[in-house]
Amino acid sequence: MQITGGCHCGAIRYQAEIDAERVSICHCTDCQRLTGSAYRVTAPAQPESFTLISGEPRSYAKHGDSGALSRQFFCANCGSPLYRTDGEGGSIGIRLGSIDQRRDLTPKKQIWCRSALAWAENIQPLPRFDGED
């Protein structure tokens, strides 16, 4: 699936081809801290299908819970998380919130569930509002 996306302030834009059947939710503690939320949703892409259209993201590298090196890319201006690469430059994990077509994508699996926050498993019973309460 062809996608486009970018950061919150618009300084960085990209395009890529992703595998919509491999969109996943990650519950690891690194993803919780990086998002400031309960989990992160990622769409995988191959490096040759990913193109920066404008801007230049900042990055830093860290070894994740798996022990593998992970390089995180984000907008230096607004701080939006954009994507990650593994240490070998293999696959790219694009952050769902930065994808323009995110409403068309549904996660197909969850990983690192041992780190999942218990309440994140079922938010269905919570009251729902179309705007702020």
C-alpha positions as CSV (number, residue, x, y, z in Angstrom):
1,M,0.0,0.0,0.0
2,Q,1.4,3.4,-0.9
3,I,1.3,5.9,1.9
4,T,2.4,9.5,2.7
5,G,3.0,11.1,6.0
6,G,4.9,13.5,8.1
7,C,5.3,15.3,11.4
8,H,2.8,17.4,13.3
9,C,4.4,20.8,12.3
10,G,4.8,19.8,8.6
11,A,8.6,20.2,8.4
12,I,9.1,16.6,7.5
13,R,7.2,14.7,4.8
14,Y,7.7,11.2,3.5
15,Q,6.2,8.6,1.2
16,A,6.6,4.8,1.3
17,E,5.1,1.5,0.4
18,I,4.1,-0.5,3.4
19,D,2.8,-4.0,4.1
20,A,-0.7,-3.3,5.5
21,E,-1.0,-7.0,6.6
22,R,2.0,-6.6,9.0
23,V,0.8,-3.5,11.0
24,S,1.4,-4.3,14.7
25,I,1.0,-3.0,18.2
26,C,4.1,-3.0,20.4
27,H,3.6,-3.0,24.2
28,C,7.3,-2.9,25.1
29,T,8.4,-0.4,27.8
30,D,10.6,1.4,25.2
31,C,7.5,2.1,23.0
32,Q,5.5,3.2,26.0
33,R,8.2,5.7,26.9
34,L,8.7,6.9,23.3
35,T,5.0,7.5,22.8
36,G,4.1,8.7,26.2
37,S,1.2,6.2,25.9
38,A,0.3,2.6,26.5
39,Y,1.7,1.2,23.2
40,R,2.9,2.1,19.7
41,V,1.4,1.1,16.4
42,T,3.9,0.5,13.5
43,A,3.6,-0.2,9.8
44,P,6.6,-1.9,8.2
45,A,8.4,-0.8,5.0
46,Q,11.5,-1.8,3.2
47,P,14.2,0.9,2.9
48,E,14.1,1.0,-0.9
49,S,10.4,2.0,-0.8
50,F,10.8,4.8,1.7
51,T,11.6,8.4,0.5
52,L,11.9,11.6,2.5
53,I,10.1,14.3,0.5
54,S,11.0,17.3,2.7
55,G,12.9,18.0,5.9
56,E,15.6,16.0,7.8
57,P,14.7,14.1,10.9
58,R,16.9,13.8,13.9
59,S,17.7,10.4,15.3
60,Y,19.3,8.5,18.1
61,A,20.1,4.9,18.7
62,K,19.4,2.6,21.6
63,H,19.4,-1.1,22.3
64,G,15.8,-2.3,22.9
65,D,14.4,-4.9,25.2
66,S,15.2,-7.5,22.5
67,G,18.9,-6.5,22.7
68,A,18.8,-5.3,19.1
69,L,20.0,-1.8,18.1
70,S,17.1,0.5,17.2
71,R,17.5,3.9,15.6
72,Q,14.6,6.3,16.3
73,F,13.8,9.2,13.9
74,F,11.7,12.2,14.9
75,C,11.1,15.9,14.0
76,A,13.6,18.1,15.8
77,N,11.1,21.0,15.7
78,C,7.8,19.4,17.0
79,G,9.1,16.1,18.4
80,S,6.8,13.9,16.4
81,P,8.0,10.3,16.3
82,L,8.2,9.3,12.6
83,Y,9.9,5.9,12.1
84,R,12.6,3.5,13.3
85,T,15.2,1.4,11.6
86,D,17.0,-1.6,12.9
87,G,20.7,-1.6,13.5
88,E,21.5,-3.3,10.2
89,G,19.5,-0.9,8.0
90,G,16.9,-3.6,7.2
91,S,13.3,-2.8,7.7
92,I,11.7,0.5,8.6
93,G,8.9,0.7,11.1
94,I,6.7,3.8,10.3
95,R,4.8,5.2,13.2
96,L,1.0,5.0,12.5
97,G,0.2,8.4,13.9
98,S,2.5,10.0,11.3
99,I,0.8,8.2,8.3
100,D,-1.9,10.2,6.4
101,Q,-3.9,7.1,5.6
102,R,-3.9,5.7,9.2
103,R,-7.7,5.3,9.2
104,D,-7.2,2.6,6.5
105,L,-4.8,0.6,8.6
106,T,-5.7,-2.0,11.3
107,P,-3.2,-3.8,13.5
108,K,-2.9,-7.5,12.8
109,K,-0.9,-8.6,15.9
110,Q,0.5,-7.4,19.2
111,I,4.0,-8.0,20.5
112,W,5.8,-7.7,23.8
113,C,2.5,-8.3,25.5
114,R,4.2,-9.2,28.8
115,S,4.8,-5.4,29.2
116,A,1.3,-4.4,28.3
117,L,-0.6,-2.3,30.8
118,A,-3.6,-4.3,32.0
119,W,-6.2,-1.5,31.3
120,A,-5.0,-1.3,27.6
121,E,-6.5,-4.7,26.9
122,N,-10.1,-3.5,26.9
123,I,-11.1,0.2,26.7
124,Q,-14.5,-0.6,25.2
125,P,-16.4,0.0,28.5
126,L,-15.1,3.5,28.9
127,P,-17.5,6.4,28.1
128,R,-17.0,7.8,24.6
129,F,-17.3,11.4,23.4
130,D,-17.0,13.0,20.0
131,G,-15.0,15.9,21.4
132,E,-13.6,17.0,24.8
133,D,-15.9,16.3,27.7
